[in-house]
Amino acid sequence: MRINKIIACVSAFAVCMCSVSFSGVSADSAVQKYEFEDGSLDGCKVCDYTSLDEGASGEPVDLTGFSGSGFVYIEQKNTSVTVTVDAPESGLYELKIGYCEASDPNKKVQYLNVNGQNQGEVTFPYYEGWAEITAGYIPLNAGSNTIEIASYWGYTMLDYLTIAPADSSITALE
């Protein structure tokens, strides 16, 4: 009788591990990456330099390691970058952004617009180098969609964005 309980527990554990493994693979394969420098710029500029002479810390900032051919620098108010993304189906998608914010030891905040609709603000924590943040869950239509980062505070370097279908634990809340 005891051996049956052990076999049942081991079997249940194996089934759970297989489920976790398979769900992780499908989620990773659904991630789509887009470079900001390939987007439409309004008052911003594409940069490819690999260091800043001085960040807020007073020290040089290493900018090597950006992806693609460069990054977009949102330097001032009334500027923006818009990236067109392709969603396989309508629904909620997790948005992540690769960025550097080396100018303010507190943070910088920018506006997020999806398909022309304001989705709120994205906070970019201070980080002297490249980092990735989750910018929330956004509604996308099947097919072509636009994601715009518009300056509120400016002074943020944007490397890339990724979209991935939201986990079922999020979409079940709809």
N, C-alpha and C positions, 0 to 999 in steps of 0.2 A: 504494500500500500504506500509506504513512504517513497519508494523509487518512482511510483506513478506521479506523485506530487512533484518530485524533482524534475521529472521529464516534462510535466505540464508547465512548470515554471520556466524551464530552459526554452521550451517551444514558444511560449508566450513572449519571452524576451527576444528571441530570434525574429519573430514576426514584427515586433515593435521596431527593432533595429532595421529591418528591411524597409519598413514604411518610412522611417526617417531618412534613410539613405536615398530611396527613390524620390521622395518629395524634394530633397535638397538638389538632386540632379536636375529635375525638371525646372525648378525655380531658377537655378543658375543659367540654364540654357535659354531661358526666356528674357534675360537681361539684354537690352539694346543700348549701345553707347553712341553718343553724338558729340562731336567736337564743337565748342562755341565758336572757334575761328572760322568754321564753315557756315555759320549763321548769317543773318542779315543784321548789319550794324547801323545804328542810328546815333552818331556822335561818339561812339567808342572807337577803340583802335585795337588791331591785332598786334601782339608783341611776341618776340621770340628771344628776348634777353634771358640770361641764365642767373642773374644776380641783381640785387638792389644794393646801392652803396650803403644805405642805412634804413633799417626798419624802426619801429617805435622803440625798440630796445636800445637803439643807438649803435647796434652792430650790423654788419652786412647780412643780407638775407640770401640764402642759396635757393635759386629758382630752377635748378636743374631737375629733370624728371617729369616735366609736364608732358602730357601725351599729345599726339598729333604733331602739327607743324608750329604750334604756338598756343597763345591764350589770349583772351579778350580782357582788356583793362577798362573797367567802368570807372572813370576818373571824376566825373562831376554830375550834377543834377541834370535832368532832362536828357539823359542818354539811355540807350537800351540795346540789348542783343536779343534777336528772335531766332530760335532754332525750330525747324520743321521736323517732326517725328512721325513715324508710321506705326500705329497701333493695330495689331492683328484683329482685335475685336473691341467693342465698346465696353467700358467698365472703369474701375478704379485702378490706378497704377501708382506704384511707389516711385517717387522722384528723388534721385540723389545727385549731388553736385560736387564736382572737384573744384577746389578754390584755394586761394591764398589771400589772407587779410593781415597784412603786416604793418598797417598804418595806425591802428587804434588799439591800445591794450584792452579795451572793453569789448567792442564788437562793431560791426557795420550791418545795416538792415537795408534790404532791397525789396522792391515789389515783385510779386509773381503773378503773371497773367497767362491764362491758358485759353486758347481760341478766343482772344479778345476780352475775356472775363477775368476780373480781378479775383485772385484766390487768396489774397492776404499778403503777408510779408514773410521773407526768409531772413533769418538771423545768421550772419556769418561770424562765428566766434573768432577772436584774435588767434592767429597762428602764423608764425613766420616760416613758411614752407608750404608744401601742398598737403591738403587734407580733403576728406570727403565727408559731407554731411547728408543726412536724410532731410529733404525739404518737404516732406509730407506726402499725402496721397492725393492725387489729382484725377479728375474725371477726363477720360479721353474717348473720342469717338472712333469707331472702326475707320481705318484709313489715315489720311493726313491730318495732323494737328499742329498748332503752333504753341510753343512755350517761350514766353518772353520774361527776361529779367530786366526790370526797369529801375533806374537809379532812384534811390531815396536819399541815402547818405553818400553814395559813390565810393570810391577808393577800394574797390574789390577786384581781384583778378580771378577770372572764370576760365577753367580749363576744359571741362567736359560735363555732360549730364548723362545719366542713365535712367531708363524707365524699365519697370518690370511689373507684371500683373500683381496686384495686391494679394496677399495671402488670404485664404478662405476665411480665416478668423476675423479679418477686417471686412471682407465683402459680405459676410453673413449678417453684419450689423445694419445693412441697408434696409 
